[in-house]
Amino acid sequence: MGNAAAACHPCADHSCGIGIAIRHILRSTGMACLLAAAAVGSVVHAQGDDLASERAAIADSVAASADDAATAATTDTLALAAPGVSPRPMSVHVHLPPGYARDATTRYPVLYVNDGQDWDAVGVDATLAQLYRDGAIRPVIVVAIDMPPDRMGAYGLSDPGAHRSLVANTRYGPVGAIADAYSRWVVEQLVPHVDAHYRTRPDPADRTVLGWSLGALNAFNLGWQYPKVFGRVGAFSPSFWVSSERQDATASLRTRLAQRMVDRSGKRVGARFWFAIGDSEDTDDRDGDGLNDAVDDLRDLILGYRAGDGFRTRGLADLGYTTDMAAAEHAPRDAEVAYFLLRNGHHNQDAWKQMLPPFLAWAFGKAHPDHSTDPGGPPETSLVIPANAEALFNSSSW
């Protein structure tokens, strides 16, 4: 894959003139890739000025096709070794934004995505294309990481200081058994590789990591445990229910691993988080508070958990993060933590597809016109929201 060069194939029989240029549109891992090609045709008895005109017209056509190829979005597919994570190379798809090949000096922010194999099902390609057309987001390099063979083992939490995974005990089996190895591979192998081979903006504020379900649990882990690498996190339907004990509801609530990790930590200065959950993802209500467990688990991580007997765990708000608990009701605001509740949202790819546009607007909202030449953009306080941006926050539009 990768950037394809335009090629011009001269006519083999000069007495027949030269061929006319055509364009082929190819699809590569869900991203449009425009290639310019030349085809052999015939122009009978073309001579003198007529032949010169033909050649000039064809040269213009080939140049235009090459220009289209340079401004099109393209995809590179990598196979990277990941010892301790996968016995075979990991598949990683690097989606380059429109215009990447044209300007060799511009650098771009990067979005890393767990569960990259869901690219089409979550509609990433179409969503990016629409937001680019609307002028709603800045150009971004998207690195989609296909899930490892042991998804449940890799997509979990870790303690990098102790070089260990934080393993959850669930009815489906252990979650996060190799989370430390996977997280280290992303941080120590994948990110440096991408920075070395692509024109990235190698700064935490310009690196975002996204995931859904267990992939969101690990995305949060990457942002929380490696704040000098990832400055922003997107977590759709995060599996914040995972716990070390599950003999009863009380044990499960009090040993939830992500909430405990926040409670025992301090604020990650500069880190920003965008969380989304569907209000219909779960039907259980283990603590009888009228909110389903999926919503409860996320809200407890943000706002903290307090039991009637005095037991408590601190949330992000308790650590000093500013919060926006109504992110689904308006365009992005300058809060460090955003909570997006998707009405009638279930735990599936269709819901994550609906969460994607507002997340991208939050993470990569187009900068103030004075900074339009800088894909990194200024701080969020300078974001300009297009006139049609409210459609991004109406799930029925996507």
N, C-alpha and C positions, 0 to 999 in steps of 0.2 A: 504494500500500500504506500502511503506517503504522498508527497507532492509530485504530481505527474507533469512532465514537461510537454509543451505543445510540439508536435512534429509536423513537418511539411514534406509530403511525398511527391517528388516531381514526376511528371508524366514520362513513362518509358519511351513513348513514341513521340518525338518532338513534332513530327509532321501533323500530329493530331492535336497540337496545342497542349495545354496543361489542365489538370483536373480542377474541379471546383471543390472548395473546402466545406467540410461538414463538421458538425459537432455531435459528439456522443455524450449522453448523460448516463453516468454509471452510478450505482449505489454501492457504498462500502460501509458495512456495519452500521447502517441506518443513516449515514451522512452523505449529502450530495457532493459528488466530485466531478467537476467539469473538465474534460480533456479536449484539446483541440487536435484534430487529425486531418489528414488530406486524403482525398479519394481520387482515383484515376477516372477521368471522364473523357469526353471527346468534343472538340470544337472543330468542325469540318471546314477546311480551306481558310482558316484564319491566318491572315498574313499582315505584315507591315504594321500600320498604326492600330489596326483592329487587334492584332496579337498583343501589342504593347498595352493596350487598354485592358485586355483580358487579364494580363499578368498583374497589372496594377490593382485591378479589382480583387483578384484572388489574394494578393499580398495583403490588402486591407482586411479582407475577410479572415485570413489566418491570424493577423495581428489582433483583430477583435476577439477571435476565439481564444487566443493566448491570454488576452487581458481578462476574459471571463474566467479562465482557469486560475489565474493569479488571484482573483477576488473571491473564488468559491471556497466554501468550507471543505476541508479534507480530513482524512483519518489515517493515522498510522497505527498498525497493530504490532505490539511488542510481545516477546516471549522471554520473561525474566526468571532466572533461577530463584527459588525461595526455599532454601534448606530449612527443615524444621516446620515448614508450613505445607509444602506440597512436594510430592515425589517427582512431579513433572513441572516444567516452567509455567509460571503464572501468565495468563493472557491479560494484557492491558491494552486498552484502545485509547489513543491520544487524539482527541477531536480538536482540530485547529480551526479558529474562527475565520470568517470571510475576511479576505485582505491580508492574511498572514504572509502569503508568499510574495505579495507586492512590495511591502515595506520591510526591509531587512534590519531596520533599526528599532522598531517599536517593540516594547516588551509588554507582556500581558499577565493579568492575575490568573490564578489556576484554581479550578474546582476539582477535587478528587472525590470519586463516587464509588462507594461499596456496592456490591451486587450489580456490576456493570452489565451482566447478561440480561438485565431487565430493561435495558436502554429503550427498546422499541415499545415494550408493554407499558412503560411509564411515560412514554411520549416525549422523551427528552429532545430528540431531533426536531420534531414539529414545534415544540414549545420554544426552543431557542430561535428557530427560524422566525416565528411570529414576533417574538420580543425584539429581535433585531430589526424586522420590518417596521415595527411600531416605534423604534428608537427608544425603547424602555430600558435597555441594559447596555453596558459596555461590552466590547468583545472580550471573550474569556476562553482560555484553553481548558478543555474538560478531559480529565483522565479517568476513564471508566475501568474499574478493576473487576474482572469476572470473579465470581465467588470461588474460594479455594475448595478442594475436595471435601474437607471437614468444615463445613460452614458453621455448625454449632460450636465447634471447638475454637475456630478462629475469631468469630464475631462476639467478643466478650470484653471484659475489663481486665486491667493489669496494674501491677505496681512496678514501674520501671526501676525505682530505686532499689527494690529487693530482687529484681530480675525474676519476677514470678507472675503467674496468671492468677486472677481472682475467680475461682471456679464456683459457679452457681449449681445448686442441687435442684433439679427440676424433675417433673414426672416424665419428661421426654428424654431424660439423661443429662449428663453434665454439660453445662454451657460455659464456654470460655477456657477450655483446658489448654489451648495453645494460643490464647489471646496475646500473651506477652511476645511470643515469637512473631505472630502476624503483625502486631503493632510496630515492633522493631523493624521488621522488613519494610513496612511502608515508610517509616521515618528514616531509616539508615540506608536503604537500598533504592526504593522507588523514587522518593522525592529528589535525592541527589542526581539520579539518572535523568529525570525529567528536566531538572534545572541545568544539567550539563549539555543536553541535546536540543533544548527548545528555548525560545526567547521568553523566559518567565520573569516575573518580578519576584525575586527570591527574598521575600520578607513575610513574616507571619501575618501581617495585616492583609496581604494579597494572596494568602493560601486559605482556602475553605475546604472543609471535608463534609460530605453528605452521605446519609444512609437512611434506610427504612427498616423497621422491625429490628431484628438482631443486628443488621448492618448499621442501624441508627445507634444502637447501644455501643458498638465499637467506634462509630464516628465521634460520639461524645467522649469516649475514652481517649481517642487520639487528640482531641482538642483540649481535654482537661489535663491529661498527663504530659502532653508535649506542647505547651503553650508557646514555646520558642520556635515551633515549626508551623503549627496551625493556629491562626488568629480568629477564625470563624467556624462555626459548626451549624449544620442543618440536620435535624433529627426528626424524621417522619415516623409516627407511631412507634416511638422507641420502646424497647423491651425493658422498661425500668421496673418490671415486676420481679426480675430474677433475684433470688435470695439464697443465703447459705443454709437456711433451715426452712422446713415446710411441714412440720408435724401438725401445725394448726394455723389459723388465720393470724393470731397474735404473733407467733414466731416468724411467719412470713413477712408481716408488716415491719417488724423490728430488725430484721436482718437483711433487708433489701440492699443489695451491694452498691448500686449507683448512689442511692441516698446516703449510705454510710460513707462512701468515698467523698462526697461533698461535705458532709458534716465534719469529717476529720481533716479537712483541708482549709486553705485560705484562698482568698480571691486571686484569680489569675488576671493580673492587670492587663488591660487591652483586649481580653478575650470577649467574644460576642457569640450569642447563641440564639438560634431560631428553631423553636419546637412546634410541631404540629401533631394533633391527635384528632381522631374522628369521635363524635359523640355516640356512635353506635358500634364501636369496635368490640365491646364486651357487654355481657349481661350480668356478670357477678358484681356483688357489692359486699366485700368481705367485712367491712367495718360498719355497714348499715347507715352510712351518712347520706344516702340518696344519690351518690355519684358512682358510676361504674368504675371498676378497678383500674382500667387503662387510663382514664382521666385522672383518677386519684393519684396514681403512681407518678404521673408527670407533674401534677400540681404540687405534690409533696416535695419533689426534687427542687422545684422553683421556690415555693413559699415556706417549706419546712413542714415537718410532721409533729403533731402534739397529741399524745394519748391522754385519756381521762385520769390516769394514775400518775401523771407527771413526766412520763417518758417522752423524750423529744429528739428529733434530729434536725439540724439546721439545714435550711435550703439556700439557694443562690441569693435570694433577697436578704437573708440574714447575714450573708457574707459581704453585703454592700453593693450588690448588682442592682442597677435600675431595671425595672420590669415594665413590660407592656402586656397586660393580660387580656387585651381585646384586639390583638393584631389582625383578626379576621374582619374587623369592622372598618378599617381605614387603611390608607396607604402607609408605607413604612415610616416609623418615627425613630428618633434618636434615643432608643433604649438599648441597654446592653443585653437584655433577655426579652425575646418576643414569644408569646404564647398564642398559637393560632388554632382555634377550635373549628373543625370542619363539620358543619351540620349534615346529618345523615351519612357521615363518613364511616366506612367500615375498614377493617384491617385487610386491605387488598390493593392491588396495583392501580385500580381505577381511582381510589381515594388519593394515592400518592401522586398520580397524574394531575389531580386537581390542586394539590398542595404545591406543586412545583413552580407555577408561574409567580405566585406571590413571594415564594422563597427567593427565586432568582432576582426579583425586583428589589428585595431587601438586601441581598448580598452584593448585587452588581448593578444597582440602580444607576442610571446614567448621570454623570457628573454635571455640575454647572457648566454652561456653555463656555465660560472663561477658561475651563480646564479640559475642553473637548479633545485636545490633542494628546492628553495623558490618559491611557487606558486604565491606569491605576486610580485616577480620580482623587478628589479631595475627601476630607472626612464626611460622614453621613449628613452633617448639618447643612451641607451644600447640595444635597440631592435635589434634582428637579424631576417631578413626576409628570409624565405626559398627560394631556387632557383626557385620554381614554383609559388612564391607568386604573380607574375604579373597577373596570371590567376584570382586572386581575384578581380582585378580591371577592368576586361573585363567582362561586364555584360552578354555577350553571353555565357559565361562558366557556368552560373548558371540559 
